[in-house]
């Protein structure tokens, strides 16, 4: 864990805020927030206003600065919409200030289920079910945003968006073969079956819109006094494409009725959830989108996430990732492949 001084130069931040007319005087009550990704979150006060700064890790990755720019752009575009999101304040693309791009947003008053449920929610089955439905409504609201009207027309490549999904992720899986110790993800026949089914059943058309890109329930903050979403968080993968991809992500990651998880999120504390079928039905009630091919999106979600998670296991096999994390993610990847095959079987 970084210290504040390692993560953010507060003097440099103060001078930059002065240049943007964002308060005056000293920064106070600065503290690092936990959760989310490896990106740094710093909450602080200045001149009676609270801020949250988001920036890449101290040791930036290849696309870290571009990712920050994209997050800032989508959050700015969503201002005034019905989508619960962190309120955007300002962004800085000058890497000389803090060593990386960053942006400022409003603090979110709420909790994440990965940090356990407040007693109000824990003691109410009705409240827990409402949390799930509120999450779905937040995603449908996102899908209804007129992306052209809010300045996101160049935020994603729409042409061929769906048809390139399966080949793209199959190619990513092939790249893991550069690690000769990696045994592969399950059996090749299963992978080929899923990839071929995705190609053969790909929807011929879709209505473009904004999608979150990583819409599992760990990326949601809920209000303390109700089951409503306070904000969708971690917008790193947001783009313009088919918003039903987000519902497919829910189908891929939602626990089975017996509690079986595909994606294991440590600390998740949520006992009473609607079924996947109820969530799909609820989405349909709040969206005009055609859900007749929704199984395809669920299978794609399983396929894509399995391949993403398997990357850590492939690196572990080459001695480049920790064993405990890699094995846990590998188990999740295998469960995702199994769910994809089950969905395909049920669709026949």
C-alpha positions in Angstrom: 0.0 0.0 0.0 1.3 3.4 -0.9 1.6 6.3 1.6 -0.1 9.6 0.7 3.3 11.2 -0.1 4.1 8.3 -2.4 0.8 8.4 -4.1 0.2 12.2 -4.5 2.3 15.3 -4.2 -0.1 17.4 -2.1 1.9 20.6 -2.8 1.7 20.1 -6.5 -2.0 19.2 -6.3 -2.6 22.4 -4.3 -0.9 24.6 -6.9 -2.8 22.9 -9.7 -6.1 23.4 -7.9 -5.2 27.1 -7.5 -4.8 27.4 -11.2 -8.3 25.8 -11.7 -10.0 28.0 -9.1 -10.8 25.0 -7.0 -10.8 26.3 -3.5 -8.0 28.0 -1.6 -5.7 27.3 1.4 -4.3 24.0 2.6 -5.5 20.5 1.8 -6.8 18.7 4.9 -8.1 15.3 6.0 -6.3 13.6 3.2 -6.6 9.8 3.3 -6.3 6.9 0.8 -9.4 4.9 0.0 -9.3 1.2 -0.4 -11.2 -1.1 -2.8 -11.6 -1.0 -6.5 -8.6 -1.5 -8.7 -4.9 -0.8 -8.3 -5.7 2.8 -9.2 -5.1 5.3 -6.4 -8.1 7.0 -4.7 -7.3 9.9 -2.3 -10.1 11.7 -0.5 -9.4 15.2 1.0 -11.0 18.5 1.9 -10.2 22.0 0.8 -12.0 25.2 1.7 -15.0 23.4 3.0 -15.4 21.0 0.0 -14.6 17.3 -0.2 -12.9 15.8 -3.2 -11.8 12.4 -4.3 -8.7 12.2 -6.6 -8.3 9.2 -8.9 -5.0 8.5 -10.6 -3.2 5.5 -12.0 -0.8 3.4 -9.8 2.5 5.0 -8.9 4.2 2.7 -11.5 1.9 3.4 -14.4 0.8 0.8 -16.9 1.0 1.3 -20.7 -2.5 2.7 -21.1 -2.9 4.2 -17.6 -3.1 7.8 -18.7 -5.4 7.1 -21.6 -7.7 5.2 -19.2 -7.9 8.2 -16.8 -8.8 10.4 -19.7 -11.5 8.1 -20.8 -13.0 7.8 -17.3 -13.0 11.5 -16.9 -14.7 12.0 -20.3 -17.5 9.5 -19.6 -18.2 10.8 -16.1 -18.3 14.4 -17.4 -20.7 13.3 -20.1 -23.0 11.6 -17.6 -23.5 14.8 -15.6 -27.3 15.5 -15.3 -28.3 12.1 -16.4 -30.4 9.5 -14.5 -27.3 7.3 -14.2 -26.0 7.1 -10.6 -22.3 7.9 -11.0 -19.5 9.8 -9.2 -19.9 13.5 -9.9 -17.1 14.8 -12.1 -15.3 18.0 -11.0 -12.1 18.5 -13.1 -9.3 16.6 -14.9 -5.7 17.1 -15.5 -3.9 15.6 -18.6 -0.5 17.3 -17.8 1.6 14.5 -16.4 4.1 17.0 -15.1 1.8 17.9 -12.2 1.5 14.5 -10.4 3.4 12.2 -12.8 0.3 10.9 -14.4 -3.2 12.0 -15.6 -5.8 12.3 -12.8 -9.2 13.7 -12.2 -11.3 15.0 -9.3 -14.8 13.8 -8.4 -17.3 14.2 -5.7 -17.2 11.7 -2.8 -19.8 8.9 -2.9 -21.9 8.6 0.2 -22.5 4.8 0.3 -21.1 1.4 0.8 -19.8 -1.5 -1.2 -21.0 -5.1 -0.6 -17.4 -6.2 -0.6 -17.0 -4.5 2.7 -20.1 -6.2 4.3 -23.6 -4.9 4.5 -24.8 -2.3 7.1 -27.2 -3.8 9.6 -30.2 -2.1 8.0 -29.6 -4.0 4.8 -28.3 -7.2 6.4 -31.5 -7.6 8.4 -33.9 -7.1 5.4 -34.4 -9.6 2.6 -36.6 -7.0 0.8 -33.7 -4.5 1.0 -31.2 -6.9 -0.4 -33.5 -7.8 -3.4 -34.0 -4.1 -4.0 -30.3 -3.6 -4.3 -30.1 -6.1 -7.1 -33.0 -4.5 -9.0 -31.7 -1.0 -8.4 -28.4 -2.1 -10.0 -30.2 -3.3 -13.1 -32.1 0.0 -13.3 -28.8 1.9 -13.1 -27.6 -0.2 -16.1 -30.7 0.4 -18.1 -30.5 4.1 -17.4 -26.9 4.0 -18.7 -28.1 2.3 -21.9 -30.7 4.9 -22.5 -28.2 7.8 -22.6 -28.0 9.5 -26.0 -24.3 9.2 -26.4 -24.1 11.5 -29.4 -26.0 14.3 -27.5 -23.5 14.1 -24.5 -20.4 14.2 -26.7 -19.4 10.5 -26.7 -19.8 9.9 -30.4 -16.1 9.1 -30.8 -15.9 7.1 -27.5 -16.0 3.6 -29.2 -15.8 1.8 -32.5 -19.3 0.7 -33.3 -18.8 -0.9 -36.7 -18.5 -4.7 -36.3 -18.6 -4.4 -32.5 -20.4 -7.6 -31.8 -18.9 -9.7 -34.6 -15.3 -9.0 -33.4 -15.9 -9.9 -29.8 -15.4 -13.7 -30.0 -12.4 -13.6 -32.3 -10.8 -10.9 -30.2 -11.0 -12.9 -27.0 -10.0 -16.2 -28.7 -6.9 -14.4 -29.9 -6.2 -13.2 -26.4 -6.4 -16.8 -25.2 -4.0 -17.9 -27.9 -1.4 -15.3 -26.7 -1.2 -17.2 -23.4 0.6 -20.0 -25.3 3.7 -17.9 -25.1 4.0 -19.3 -21.6 5.0 -23.0 -22.4 4.2 -24.1 -18.8 0.5 -23.0 -19.2 -1.7 -26.1 -19.6 -4.6 -24.3 -21.3 -8.0 -23.2 -20.1 -10.0 -26.4 -19.6 -10.2 -28.6 -22.8 -9.8 -27.2 -26.3 -13.0 -28.8 -27.4 -15.0 -26.7 -24.9 -13.3 -23.5 -26.0 -13.9 -24.2 -29.6 -17.6 -25.1 -28.9 -18.2 -21.7 -27.2 -16.3 -19.7 -29.8 -18.1 -21.4 -32.7 -21.5 -20.9 -31.0 -20.8 -17.2 -30.5 -19.9 -16.8 -34.1 -22.9 -18.8 -35.4 -25.4 -17.0 -33.1 -24.1 -13.5 -33.1 -26.9 -10.9 -33.3 -27.0 -9.3 -36.7 -27.9 -5.8 -35.4 -27.7 -3.8 -32.2 -28.6 -0.3 -31.0 -25.4 1.5 -29.9 -25.2 3.0 -26.5 -23.0 3.6 -23.5 -21.9 0.5 -21.5 -20.0 0.3 -18.3 -17.9 -2.7 -19.3 -17.4 -4.3 -15.9 -20.8 -4.3 -14.4 -20.6 -6.9 -11.7 -22.0 -6.0 -8.2 -18.6 -5.4 -6.8 -18.4 -2.2 -8.9 -21.5 -0.6 -7.2 -21.9 1.7 -4.2 -25.2 1.6 -2.4 -27.0 4.1 -0.3 -26.8 3.7 3.5 -30.5 4.4 4.0 -32.1 2.4 1.2 -31.5 -0.3 -1.4 -30.8 2.2 -4.1 -27.6 2.5 -6.0 -25.5 5.5 -4.9 -23.1 5.2 -7.9 -21.7 2.8 -10.4 -17.9 2.9 -10.0 -14.7 1.9 -11.8 -15.4 3.1 -15.3 -12.1 1.9 -16.8 -13.8 -0.3 -19.4 -16.6 2.1 -20.4 -17.2 2.5 -24.1 -19.8 2.9 -26.9 -21.1 -0.5 -28.0 -24.0 -2.7 -27.2 -25.3 -2.0 -23.7 -26.7 -5.5 -23.5 -23.0 -6.5 -22.9 -23.5 -5.2 -19.4 -26.5 -7.5 -18.8 -24.5 -10.4 -20.2 -21.8 -9.6 -17.6 -24.5 -9.9 -14.9 -25.6 -13.2 -16.3 -22.0 -14.4 -16.3 -21.2 -13.3 -12.7 -24.4 -13.6 -10.8 -24.4 -16.4 -8.2 -26.5 -19.5 -8.8 -29.5 -20.2 -6.5 -27.4 -22.5 -4.4 -24.8 -19.7 -3.9 -22.2 -21.0 -6.3 -20.1 -18.2 -7.6 -18.3 -17.9 -10.9 -16.5 -14.7 -9.9 -15.3 -14.9 -6.3 -15.2 -11.4 -4.8 -13.6 -11.6 -1.4 -15.6 -10.0 1.3 -18.9 -10.1 -0.6 -21.7 -10.1 1.9 -25.1 -10.4 0.3 -27.3 -13.3 1.2 -30.7 -12.8 -0.6 -30.6 -12.2 -4.3 -33.1 -12.4 -7.1 -32.5 -15.1 -9.7 -30.8 -14.3 -13.0 -34.2 -14.8 -14.7 -35.8 -12.2 -12.5 -33.0 -9.8 -13.2 -33.4 -10.3 -17.0 -37.1 -9.8 -16.7 -36.5 -6.6 -14.6 -34.1 -5.3 -17.3 -36.8 -5.8 -19.9 -39.3 -3.8 -17.9 -37.0 -0.8 -17.8 -35.4 -1.0 -21.3 -36.8 -0.9 -24.8 -34.0 -3.2 -26.0 -34.7 -6.6 -27.6 -33.7 -9.4 -25.2 -34.6 -12.3 -27.5 -30.8 -13.0 -28.0 -29.8 -12.4 -24.4 -28.3 -15.8 -23.9 -25.6 -14.9 -26.5 -24.6 -12.0 -24.3 -24.4 -14.2 -21.2 -22.2 -16.7 -23.1 -20.0 -13.9 -24.3 -19.7 -12.5 -20.8 -18.6 -15.9 -19.5 -16.1 -16.4 -22.3 -14.6 -13.0 -22.1 -14.2 -12.9 -18.3 -12.8 -16.4 -18.2 -10.1 -15.5 -20.7 -9.3 -12.3 -18.8 -9.0 -14.1 -15.5 -6.9 -16.9 -17.0 -4.2 -14.4 -17.9 -3.1 -14.3 -14.3 -2.9 -18.1 -14.2 -0.9 -18.2 -17.4 1.6 -15.7 -15.9 1.8 -17.7 -12.7 2.7 -20.8 -14.7 5.7 -18.8 -15.9 6.6 -17.6 -12.4 5.2 -14.1 -12.9 2.2 -14.1 -10.6 1.4 -15.2 -7.1 0.1 -18.8 -6.7 -2.9 -18.2 -4.4 -4.4 -15.4 -6.6 -3.7 -17.3 -9.8 -5.3 -20.5 -8.7 -8.4 -18.7 -7.4 -8.8 -16.9 -10.7 -8.2 -20.1 -12.7 -11.0 -21.8 -10.7 -13.3 -18.9 -11.5 -12.4 -19.2 -15.2 -13.2 -22.9 -15.3 -16.6 -22.2 -13.6 -17.3 -19.5 -16.2 -16.5 -21.9 -19.1 -18.9 -24.4 -17.5 -21.6 -21.8 -17.2 -21.2 -20.8 -20.8 -21.6 -24.4 -21.9 -24.7 -24.7 -19.7 -26.2 -21.6 -21.3 -25.5 -23.0 -24.7 -27.1 -26.3 -23.8 -30.2 -24.6 -22.4 -30.6 -22.5 -25.6 -30.9 -25.6 -27.9 
